[in-house]
């Protein structure tokens, strides 16, 4: 007549199983994992941009982002873009649902909405009366929101703040 298993033999059988499962997990970790994005795109695009592009199945262009705007907003956009482009050497590009203006780092960006343009300006100070967020950076930097609804708003106070942000942002050649 066979003997019933004792507690020690049951414990040994469980220990043996866990050792084999650990070995299989270790070998699985060492196996090559397929990369979702090519290495050159990881450096260029942030996680939000990759997420939105994967949802939409494509990247957005500057023209597509401003395509649905009414005539006043489109005029305001062109006036704002022309002003910023005349400030000096920089990179202007579409990223996710925004149009970025950057030297070495982004100094302001525009997010087109149906009824207004969100203009986010990065400055070393808060602009009184604006919605402001403070970034967790080494330098103290504030992100100030300006809602642009008409081309006549692209004048002195707004252009002064954008010029100040351009001067505050580090140049491409500097560290």
N, C-alpha and C positions, 0 to 999 in steps of 0.2 A: 504494500500500500504506500503511495507517494506521500511524502511529508508536505504539510502546508508551508508556504514561504514564511520565513521569520521577518521581523521588522528590519533586521540588519541587511538581509538580502534585498528587500524592497528598497531600502535606502541606497544600497550600492547600485541597484539598477537605475535609479533616478539620477544619481551622480554621474554614471556613465553616459546617460543620454544627454545631460547638460554639457558635458565635455565635448561630445561630438557636435552638438549644435553650435558651441562657441567656435569650433574649428571651421564650420561651414560659414559662419558669419565673418570670420577673419578673412577667409579666401574670397568672399564676396566683396569685402571692402578693398581688397587689392586689385580687383578686376577693373579694367578701364571703364569709365563711365562716359557715355556719349554726351558731348557738349551741345547745348541747345542753340548757342549763338557762335558764329565764327569769332576768333579772338580779336580781330580788328574792330568789330562792332561793339564789343563790351567796353572798350576804352572810350568810344565816341558817344555812346548813348547811355542814358540813365535808366534805372529800372522802370520808372513811370512811362518813359517813352517806349521802351520795349513792350511793356504791358499793353499800352494803347494800340501800338502797331500790331500786336498779335491779335487783339480783339477785332480791329478793323481789317486786318489782313494786308495792310500797306502802310507806307509812311506818308505823312501829310507834307504838302509844299506850302510855301508862303502864299501863293496865288489861291490855293484851295481854301486856306483859312480865312482870307478876306473876300472870297467870292460871294458869299451870301449877304454881305453888308449892304445897307441902303446907301444912297449917293452921298449924303452928308458924312456918314462914317467912313466911307471909302476915301473921300476927299481929306478928311482928318488924318486917316492912316497915311496917305501919300505925303501929306505935308509933314507929319511927324517923322516918317522914314527918311525923307529928303533932308530934314534938319539934322537928324542923327548921323546920316551917312557923311554929311559935310564936316562933322567934328574932327575926323581924322581916321587913320587906319584902324580897322576893326573887322570883326566877322559878324555877318547878319545871316541867321539861319532859322529854319523852322524846327522846333523840337516839341514833340507831343502836340498839344493844342495851343502852343505859344510861339511867338516869333522873338528870338533872342538877339540882343545886341551885346557883343562882348569884345573886350580887348584880350587880356590874358584870362580874365574871369568875366562873367556877365555883370554888366553895370545897370542894365534895365531890360525889361521884356514887356511885350504887349500880348494880351490874351483877348482876341476878338470875341465879343458876345453879340447877341441879336440886336440889342438896343444901345450898347455902349462899347467902348474899348477899355479894358482894364490895363492901366499902365503902372507897372510895379517898378519903382526906382530904388536902387541900393545906395544909401548914403550913410555917412558916419554919424548922422544925427536924425532925430525924429522931425517930421514936418508937422507943425501944430495943426490940428483939425483933420488930419488924415488917419485912415486906418493904418496902423503900424504893427509890424512884427519884428522882433529882435532875433537875429540869427545866432546860433551857437558857434561862433567863429573865433579865431585867435584875435582878430581885430574886431572892435565893436562896429557892427554894421546893422543898420535898420532897413527894413523893406517897407516902403511907403506906397500906398495905393492911391492912384488918381483915376477917377472915372471920366473918360473923355467922350463927350456926346456930340461935339460940334467942331468944325475946323477952326473957328475963331478962338478956341481954347488953346491952340498950339501957338502960344505967344509967351511973353516975358516970364511970368512966374514958372510955368512948366518948363520952358526952354532953359531957364537959369538952373533949375534943379537937375535937368538931364546933363547939362554941361558940367555941373559940379560933380555928378556921379561919374562922368567920363574922366574927369581929371583925377578923381579919387581912385579909380580902378587902376591896377598895375598894368603897365604896357607889356606887349608881347615879349620883348627882348629882356625885360627885367625879371628878377626873382621875387 
